[in-house]
Amino acid sequence: MLLIGIHFPSLAIEAFGLAPCAGPCDADQAFAVCAQGVLLEVCPQARAQGLSTGMPRATALALLPALLLRDRDPLRERDTQM
């Protein structure tokens, strides 16, 4: 039996139609995807502002009130893979 593993490091962001390397709305807009109250993925703009994966949602919003947050959408991620 042959098994193949594929890694999608930015799938949660890509599922919203956003390239992980590009800005989601414009160069100043920080974007993050969260689940269960923590950040799963953050864009480069958010990372530059001090946010990181695993950070609590409330902490991220306290540090960056203009942060654009999206809840993780597993169905959208599944459709993105196809």
LUMLO-155237 format. One record per residue (C-alpha): residue number from 0; chain; x, y, z. Coordinates in nm, 3 decimals, decimal comma. Example, Ala and Ser with C-alpha at 12.3 -4.5 7.8 and 13.67 -1.06 7.14 Angstrom:
LUMLO-155237
NODE;i;ch;X;Y;Z
NODE;0;A;1,230;-0,450;0,780
NODE;1;A;1,367;-0,106;0,714
END
This chain:
LUMLO-155237
NODE;i;ch;X;Y;Z
NODE;0;A;0,000;0,000;0,000
NODE;1;A;0,129;0,345;-0,095
NODE;2;A;0,038;0,643;0,121
NODE;3;A;0,100;1,001;0,022
NODE;4;A;0,087;1,294;0,263
NODE;5;A;0,024;1,647;0,143
NODE;6;A;0,082;1,949;0,365
NODE;7;A;-0,118;2,270;0,314
NODE;8;A;0,046;2,515;0,556
NODE;9;A;-0,186;2,808;0,478
NODE;10;A;-0,506;2,627;0,391
NODE;11;A;-0,722;2,810;0,646
NODE;12;A;-0,628;3,147;0,492
NODE;13;A;-0,637;3,021;0,133
NODE;14;A;-0,990;2,886;0,190
NODE;15;A;-1,110;3,247;0,213
NODE;16;A;-0,960;3,319;-0,129
NODE;17;A;-0,658;3,497;0,013
NODE;18;A;-0,300;3,423;-0,081
NODE;19;A;-0,087;3,375;0,232
NODE;20;A;0,189;3,599;0,091
NODE;21;A;-0,037;3,880;-0,025
NODE;22;A;-0,240;4,122;0,181
NODE;23;A;-0,600;4,015;0,232
NODE;24;A;-0,759;4,353;0,161
NODE;25;A;-0,475;4,600;0,134
NODE;26;A;-0,124;4,643;0,266
NODE;27;A;-0,248;4,778;0,601
NODE;28;A;-0,521;4,520;0,678
NODE;29;A;-0,418;4,238;0,911
NODE;30;A;-0,608;3,910;0,876
NODE;31;A;-0,626;3,595;1,090
NODE;32;A;-0,822;3,270;1,106
NODE;33;A;-0,924;3,142;1,448
NODE;34;A;-1,089;2,839;1,603
NODE;35;A;-1,192;2,767;1,961
NODE;36;A;-1,073;3,108;2,075
NODE;37;A;-0,716;3,092;1,942
NODE;38;A;-0,548;3,206;1,621
NODE;39;A;-0,476;2,923;1,378
NODE;40;A;-0,311;3,127;1,104
NODE;41;A;-0,206;3,488;1,069
NODE;42;A;-0,110;3,686;0,760
NODE;43;A;0,230;3,858;0,729
NODE;44;A;0,077;4,195;0,826
NODE;45;A;-0,059;4,051;1,151
NODE;46;A;0,272;3,876;1,221
NODE;47;A;0,452;4,209;1,174
NODE;48;A;0,224;4,358;1,441
NODE;49;A;0,329;4,090;1,692
NODE;50;A;0,050;3,835;1,650
NODE;51;A;0,125;3,464;1,622
NODE;52;A;-0,052;3,132;1,589
NODE;53;A;-0,181;2,992;1,916
NODE;54;A;-0,244;3,340;2,059
NODE;55;A;-0,583;3,383;2,229
NODE;56;A;-0,838;3,572;2,021
NODE;57;A;-0,896;3,832;2,296
NODE;58;A;-0,522;3,904;2,325
NODE;59;A;-0,491;3,944;1,948
NODE;60;A;-0,781;4,193;1,941
NODE;61;A;-0,635;4,384;2,237
NODE;62;A;-0,303;4,418;2,053
NODE;63;A;-0,458;4,491;1,714
NODE;64;A;-0,821;4,612;1,734
NODE;65;A;-0,846;4,649;1,354
NODE;66;A;-0,766;4,279;1,303
NODE;67;A;-0,997;4,112;1,051
NODE;68;A;-1,091;3,775;1,205
NODE;69;A;-1,258;3,479;1,038
NODE;70;A;-1,365;3,158;1,208
NODE;71;A;-1,216;2,844;1,058
NODE;72;A;-1,443;2,687;0,798
NODE;73;A;-1,358;2,317;0,745
NODE;74;A;-1,613;2,282;0,461
NODE;75;A;-1,457;2,573;0,275
NODE;76;A;-1,111;2,421;0,332
NODE;77;A;-1,230;2,090;0,190
NODE;78;A;-1,365;2,263;-0,120
NODE;79;A;-1,039;2,456;-0,159
NODE;80;A;-0,841;2,130;-0,178
NODE;81;A;-1,047;1,998;-0,468
END
